[in-house]
Amino acid sequence: MHLLLSLALLSQTGTAEYSFSHVIEQGERAEGFYVTAYLSIPHTSLQFIKQDSVYTARYHVILQLMDRRKNIYGDEHFGEVIVTTPNAVNSKANTVAETLEVALPEGRYKANLSVAALGATRRIKKEFDVEIFHRALGSLRITDSKGSRMLERPFDSRDTMLVSVPVYEDGLDSLRLEITRPGAPDYNETRTQPDTQTSWGITLEDFSSGDHQLSVKAFQGKKAVDERKALFILRNPFRFDPGRYEELVDKLMYVTTFDERERMKSVPPEARQATWDSFWHLKDPTPQTEYNEELESYFEKISYCERNFGYGDKGYLSDRARIYMRFGPPDEIEDHPFEPDRYPYIVWTYNLLGMQFIFEERLGFSEYELVYPPGFLSPGWQ
C-alpha cells in the first residue's frame, strides 16, 4: 500500500512555518443552515512588499464546501494590509481577522478553508468534514469575558471563559456543560429550562495547563438528545501553575544545551518566572509587545510532536520530532505501512531544501527510527 500526502503548508525556508488560526461554527436560521469560519491570519503568513514608506500585503481567503454530488458552495474575500514598520511585518502578534459564511442545504460536505498570500506561491489550506442537519444545539461558542474568540493566544488562569450555545429544539429540560481536565476532577454545571441562547461564565483560576475537552449535552428528561464538543487550550505562567517549570525546561532541548537546562532548573522557585522570562526575552523578535512569537512558535511545534508522534513513539523526543523541530513540516509525506519483506516506513521530503528523510518502524509499536540519511542524528545530539 502506498499513500502520498501533499501538505498544504508551504515554507520559504527550512525553519519557517506558515499557518492561521480558525474556528468553524454551524447552525440554522429560519431561512436555512449556515457554516461560518472565523480566521486570524498572522502577518508572518503574508507576503509584504515595501512601497515608498509603507509595507503592503494582499491576500485571498476562501471557504469552500462540496457535497456528494460535487455541488460547490462557498464564500471568499480579497483583503489588503498596510503597515509602516518592519516590526509590524514580522510580528506574529499582528493579525488580520476575517469572517466567511456560507448558506447551504442539509447534507454532508467535504470542506476546505484556505489563505493565499498574493504575490507569493504561498497557500495555506485546511480540510475538514461537515455534516449539516437539524439538531437540538448549534455549535459551541467559546470566548473570553469580552466576547472575543481566543484565536491569538491560549487561555490562562487569569481569564474568565464564556461558553454559549444556540438551542433550536423546544421542550429541552436541561443542558449540562462538562469539562475534562488533565490531572484534575471533571468540571460540570447544569442549566435547567435553557434559553434559546444558553451561556456559562467559568473562572479558570483553578484549572491546570493543557488541552481541555468541553462538551454540552441536551436532555429531555434523563435522555441525552444531542451533544456538542469543543477543545480549548489553557497555558499558565509558572506562578499560577507550580510544578511545570522543570517539565518545560526539559522541553527546551532544541534551543539549549544540557548545562543550560541544568542551570535553569537550579534556580530557587521564586526566581523561576524571571529566569524563564529572561531566557525568552532574548529570543523575542518584538520585545516591545506582550506576545513572544518565538516562544509561541516553539511550543506549538512541541505540542504538534506530542500529539502526532506520541502514540507508541516518544513524542517530542522521537526521531520524527527531532527532524520536525529543526526543519518544520515536510512538503510531502509518503506512508508505506505494508510492503513485502520490509519494515513499515515513512518518507519525508523537503523540496526547497533538497532533503529527504526515511523513518522505519522496526519494533512494531509505532516507534519510527530515522534510517536515512544514516548517522544524521548523532546519539548525543540532545
C-alpha positions as CSV (number, residue, x, y, z in Angstrom):
1,M,0.0,0.0,0.0
2,H,1.4,3.4,-0.9
3,L,-0.1,6.7,0.4
4,L,1.1,10.1,-0.8
5,L,0.1,13.1,1.2
6,S,0.9,16.6,0.0
7,L,1.0,19.0,2.9
8,A,-0.6,22.4,2.4
9,L,1.9,24.4,4.4
10,L,4.4,25.9,2.0
11,S,7.6,27.2,3.5
12,Q,10.0,29.8,2.2
13,T,12.8,28.5,4.3
14,G,13.5,25.3,6.2
15,T,12.6,26.8,9.6
16,A,9.6,28.9,8.6
17,E,6.1,27.6,9.2
18,Y,3.1,29.4,7.9
19,S,-0.4,29.0,9.4
20,F,-3.6,30.6,10.5
21,S,-6.0,30.1,13.4
22,H,-9.6,29.4,12.8
23,V,-12.9,28.4,14.4
24,I,-15.8,26.8,12.4
25,E,-19.3,27.3,13.7
26,Q,-22.6,25.9,12.2
27,G,-26.2,26.5,12.9
28,E,-29.6,27.2,11.4
29,R,-31.9,30.2,10.9
30,A,-35.5,30.4,9.6
31,E,-34.1,30.6,6.1
32,G,-31.9,27.5,6.4
33,F,-28.5,26.2,7.5
34,Y,-25.2,28.0,7.6
35,V,-21.5,27.5,8.3
36,T,-19.3,30.3,9.5
37,A,-15.5,30.4,9.6
38,Y,-13.6,32.9,11.8
39,L,-10.0,33.3,10.8
40,S,-7.0,35.0,12.4
41,I,-4.0,35.4,10.0
42,P,-0.7,36.5,11.4
43,H,1.3,39.0,9.4
44,T,4.1,36.4,9.2
45,S,1.9,34.2,6.9
46,L,1.5,37.1,4.4
47,Q,3.8,38.5,1.7
48,F,4.6,42.2,2.3
49,I,6.1,44.4,-0.4
50,K,7.7,47.8,0.5
51,Q,6.2,50.7,-1.4
52,D,7.7,54.1,-0.5
53,S,7.4,54.3,3.3
54,V,4.8,51.6,3.8
55,Y,4.6,47.8,3.6
56,T,1.6,46.3,1.8
57,A,0.3,42.7,1.7
58,R,-2.7,41.3,-0.2
59,Y,-4.4,38.0,0.4
60,H,-7.3,35.8,-0.6
61,V,-9.4,33.7,1.8
62,I,-11.8,31.0,0.7
63,L,-14.3,28.8,2.4
64,Q,-15.5,26.0,0.1
65,L,-17.8,23.1,0.7
66,M,-18.6,20.3,-1.8
67,D,-21.5,17.8,-1.4
68,R,-21.7,14.2,-2.6
69,R,-23.0,15.3,-6.0
70,K,-20.0,17.6,-6.5
71,N,-22.1,20.8,-6.0
72,I,-19.9,23.5,-4.6
73,Y,-20.9,26.3,-2.1
74,G,-18.5,28.9,-0.9
75,D,-17.5,32.4,0.2
76,E,-14.3,34.3,-0.5
77,H,-12.7,37.7,0.3
78,F,-9.7,39.6,-1.1
79,G,-8.0,41.7,1.6
80,E,-5.1,44.2,2.0
81,V,-2.9,45.1,4.9
82,I,-0.8,48.2,5.1
83,V,1.7,48.8,7.9
84,T,4.5,51.3,8.4
85,T,7.3,49.4,10.3
86,P,9.3,46.2,9.7
87,N,8.4,45.0,13.2
88,A,4.7,45.1,12.2
89,V,5.5,42.9,9.2
90,N,7.5,40.3,11.2
91,S,5.3,40.1,14.3
92,K,3.1,37.1,14.7
93,A,1.2,39.1,17.3
94,N,-0.2,41.4,14.5
95,T,-3.0,39.6,12.8
96,V,-5.8,40.0,10.3
97,A,-9.3,39.0,11.2
98,E,-11.7,37.6,8.6
99,T,-15.2,36.0,8.7
100,L,-16.6,33.9,5.9
101,E,-20.2,32.5,5.9
102,V,-21.9,30.0,3.6
103,A,-25.7,29.2,3.4
104,L,-26.3,25.6,2.3
105,P,-28.9,22.8,2.4
106,E,-28.9,19.8,4.6
107,G,-26.2,17.2,3.8
108,R,-22.6,16.0,4.2
109,Y,-19.8,18.1,2.8
110,K,-16.0,18.0,2.2
111,A,-14.8,21.4,3.2
112,N,-11.6,23.4,2.9
113,L,-10.5,26.7,4.3
114,S,-7.6,28.4,2.6
115,V,-5.5,31.6,2.8
116,A,-3.4,32.6,-0.2
117,A,-0.7,35.3,0.1
118,L,-1.0,37.2,-3.2
119,G,2.4,37.9,-4.8
120,A,3.8,34.7,-3.4
121,T,3.4,30.9,-4.1
122,R,2.2,30.5,-0.5
123,R,-1.2,29.0,0.0
124,I,-2.2,27.5,3.4
125,K,-5.1,25.1,3.3
126,K,-7.1,23.2,6.0
127,E,-9.5,20.4,5.1
128,F,-12.4,19.1,7.2
129,D,-15.8,17.3,7.0
130,V,-19.1,19.0,7.8
131,E,-22.5,17.3,8.4
132,I,-25.5,19.6,8.3
133,F,-28.9,18.6,9.6
134,H,-31.4,19.8,12.2
135,R,-30.1,19.4,15.7
136,A,-31.2,20.5,19.1
137,L,-28.0,22.5,19.6
138,G,-25.8,24.7,17.4
139,S,-22.0,24.9,17.6
140,L,-20.4,25.9,20.9
141,R,-19.0,29.4,21.0
142,I,-16.0,29.9,23.4
143,T,-14.8,33.4,24.1
144,D,-13.1,35.5,26.8
145,S,-15.0,37.8,29.1
146,K,-15.2,40.5,26.4
147,G,-16.7,38.1,23.8
148,S,-13.5,37.6,21.7
149,R,-12.7,34.2,20.3
150,M,-9.3,33.1,21.6
151,L,-7.5,32.7,18.2
152,E,-4.3,34.6,19.0
153,R,-3.4,33.1,22.4
154,P,-4.4,30.3,24.8
155,F,-6.5,30.9,27.9
156,D,-4.7,31.2,31.3
157,S,-5.8,31.2,34.9
158,R,-6.4,35.0,34.8
159,D,-9.2,34.6,32.2
160,T,-12.9,34.1,32.5
161,M,-14.2,31.8,29.8
162,L,-17.7,32.3,28.3
163,V,-19.4,29.3,26.7
164,S,-22.6,29.8,24.8
165,V,-24.7,27.5,22.6
166,P,-27.8,28.2,20.4
167,V,-30.8,26.0,21.3
168,Y,-33.1,25.1,18.4
169,E,-35.3,22.4,19.9
170,D,-38.3,23.3,22.1
171,G,-39.0,21.2,25.2
172,L,-35.5,20.6,26.4
173,D,-35.4,20.1,30.2
174,S,-31.7,20.9,30.8
175,L,-28.2,21.5,29.4
176,R,-25.1,20.1,31.1
177,L,-21.7,21.6,30.5
178,E,-18.8,19.3,31.2
179,I,-15.0,19.9,31.1
180,T,-12.5,17.1,31.3
181,R,-9.2,18.4,32.6
182,P,-5.8,16.6,32.8
183,G,-4.8,15.8,36.4
184,A,-8.0,17.2,38.0
185,P,-11.6,16.2,38.7
186,D,-14.0,16.9,35.9
187,Y,-16.0,20.2,36.0
188,N,-19.7,20.2,35.3
189,E,-22.6,22.7,35.6
190,T,-26.2,22.3,34.6
191,R,-28.8,24.8,33.2
192,T,-32.4,23.9,33.6
193,Q,-35.1,25.3,31.3
194,P,-32.5,26.6,28.8
195,D,-32.9,29.8,26.8
196,T,-32.6,29.9,23.0
197,Q,-29.0,31.1,23.7
198,T,-27.7,29.5,26.8
199,S,-24.4,30.7,28.4
200,W,-22.0,29.8,31.1
201,G,-19.2,32.0,32.7
202,I,-16.3,30.0,34.0
203,T,-13.5,31.4,36.1
204,L,-10.3,29.5,35.2
205,E,-8.1,30.2,38.2
206,D,-8.2,26.6,39.5
207,F,-7.7,25.0,36.1
208,S,-4.3,23.3,35.2
209,S,-2.4,23.8,31.9
210,G,-3.1,21.6,29.0
211,D,-5.7,20.6,26.4
212,H,-9.3,20.5,27.8
213,Q,-12.3,18.7,26.3
214,L,-15.5,20.7,26.7
215,S,-19.0,19.3,25.9
216,V,-22.6,20.5,26.3
217,K,-25.3,17.8,26.4
218,A,-29.0,18.5,25.9
219,F,-31.5,16.4,27.9
220,Q,-35.2,15.6,27.6
221,G,-35.9,14.1,31.0
222,K,-32.9,11.8,31.7
223,K,-32.3,11.1,28.0
224,A,-29.5,12.9,26.2
225,V,-30.8,14.0,22.8
226,D,-27.8,16.0,21.5
227,E,-24.2,16.8,22.3
228,R,-21.7,19.4,21.1
229,K,-18.0,19.2,21.8
230,A,-15.0,21.6,21.5
231,L,-11.4,21.8,22.7
232,F,-9.7,24.7,24.4
233,I,-6.1,25.2,25.5
234,L,-5.1,26.6,28.8
235,R,-1.4,27.6,29.4
236,N,-0.5,29.1,32.7
237,P,2.6,31.2,33.8
238,F,4.5,29.3,36.5
239,R,3.3,31.5,39.3
240,F,-0.2,30.1,38.5
241,D,0.8,26.6,37.8
242,P,3.6,25.3,40.1
243,G,5.3,22.1,39.2
244,R,5.5,22.7,35.5
245,Y,8.8,24.6,35.4
246,E,11.2,21.6,35.2
247,E,9.0,19.8,32.6
248,L,9.0,22.9,30.4
249,V,12.7,23.5,30.8
250,D,13.3,19.9,29.7
251,K,11.4,20.7,26.5
252,L,13.9,23.4,25.6
253,M,16.3,20.7,24.4
254,Y,16.1,22.0,20.8
255,V,17.3,25.5,21.8
256,T,19.5,24.9,24.8
257,T,22.4,22.7,25.9
258,F,22.2,20.2,28.7
259,D,24.2,22.5,31.0
260,E,22.0,25.5,30.3
261,R,18.9,23.5,31.2
262,E,20.5,22.3,34.4
263,R,21.4,25.9,35.4
264,M,17.8,26.9,34.7
265,K,16.5,24.1,36.9
266,S,18.8,25.0,39.8
267,V,17.3,28.5,40.4
268,P,15.0,28.8,43.5
269,P,11.2,28.6,43.0
270,E,10.8,32.4,43.5
271,A,13.2,33.1,40.6
272,R,11.8,30.6,38.1
273,Q,9.4,33.0,36.3
274,A,12.1,35.7,36.0
275,T,14.6,33.1,34.7
276,W,12.1,31.8,32.1
277,D,11.1,35.3,31.0
278,S,14.7,36.4,30.7
279,F,15.6,33.4,28.5
280,W,12.8,34.0,26.1
281,H,13.1,37.8,26.1
282,L,16.5,37.4,24.4
283,K,14.8,35.4,21.6
284,D,11.8,37.7,21.2
285,P,11.7,39.4,17.8
286,T,9.3,42.1,19.1
287,P,10.3,42.7,22.7
288,Q,8.1,45.8,22.9
289,T,4.9,43.7,22.7
290,E,3.5,41.3,25.3
291,Y,3.4,38.5,22.7
292,N,6.6,36.5,22.2
293,E,6.3,35.0,18.7
294,E,9.4,32.7,19.1
295,L,8.1,31.2,22.4
296,E,4.6,30.5,21.0
297,S,6.0,29.1,17.7
298,Y,8.4,26.8,19.6
299,F,5.8,25.3,21.9
300,E,3.3,25.0,19.0
301,K,5.8,22.7,17.4
302,I,6.4,20.8,20.6
303,S,2.7,20.3,21.1
304,Y,2.4,19.1,17.5
305,C,5.1,16.5,18.1
306,E,3.5,15.3,21.3
307,R,0.1,14.9,19.5
308,N,1.3,13.3,16.3
309,F,4.4,11.3,17.4
310,G,3.3,10.2,20.9
311,Y,1.2,7.1,20.2
312,G,3.7,4.3,20.6
313,D,6.6,6.7,19.9
314,K,8.5,9.2,22.1
315,G,6.6,12.4,21.3
316,Y,8.8,15.5,21.3
317,L,11.8,13.2,21.9
318,S,11.2,11.0,18.9
319,D,13.3,10.9,15.7
320,R,10.5,12.5,13.7
321,A,10.2,15.3,16.3
322,R,14.0,16.0,16.1
323,I,13.6,16.5,12.3
324,Y,10.4,18.4,12.6
325,M,11.7,20.8,15.2
326,R,14.8,21.5,13.1
327,F,13.2,21.8,9.6
328,G,9.5,22.3,10.2
329,P,6.7,20.4,8.4
330,P,7.8,18.4,5.3
331,D,6.4,19.3,1.9
332,E,5.5,15.7,1.2
333,I,4.9,12.6,3.3
334,E,4.8,9.1,1.9
335,D,3.4,6.4,4.2
336,H,4.4,2.7,3.4
337,P,2.7,0.6,6.1
338,F,2.6,-2.7,4.1
339,E,5.3,-3.8,1.8
340,P,6.7,-7.4,1.4
341,D,9.9,-8.1,3.2
342,R,10.3,-4.7,4.7
343,Y,9.5,-2.8,7.9
344,P,6.8,-0.2,7.7
345,Y,8.4,3.1,6.8
346,I,7.6,6.8,6.2
347,V,9.4,9.2,3.8
348,W,9.5,12.9,4.5
349,T,10.6,15.2,1.6
350,Y,11.6,18.9,1.9
351,N,11.6,20.1,-1.7
352,L,13.0,23.6,-1.1
353,L,15.9,22.1,0.9
354,G,16.6,19.2,-1.4
355,M,16.4,16.8,1.6
356,Q,14.7,13.5,2.3
357,F,14.4,11.5,5.5
358,I,13.2,7.9,5.9
359,F,11.9,6.5,9.2
360,E,11.3,2.8,9.9
361,E,9.1,1.1,12.4
362,R,11.4,-1.7,13.5
363,L,9.9,-2.6,16.9
364,G,6.3,-2.9,15.8
365,F,4.9,-0.3,18.3
366,S,4.6,2.8,16.0
367,E,8.1,3.9,17.1
368,Y,9.8,5.2,14.0
369,E,13.6,5.5,13.8
370,L,15.5,7.6,11.3
371,V,17.4,5.3,9.0
372,Y,18.2,7.7,6.2
373,P,20.5,9.6,5.9
374,P,22.5,7.3,8.2
375,G,24.0,8.9,11.2
376,F,22.2,12.2,10.7
377,L,21.1,12.3,14.3
378,S,24.1,11.6,16.5
379,P,23.5,9.6,19.7
380,G,24.3,12.6,21.9
381,W,22.5,15.2,19.9
382,Q,20.3,16.3,22.8
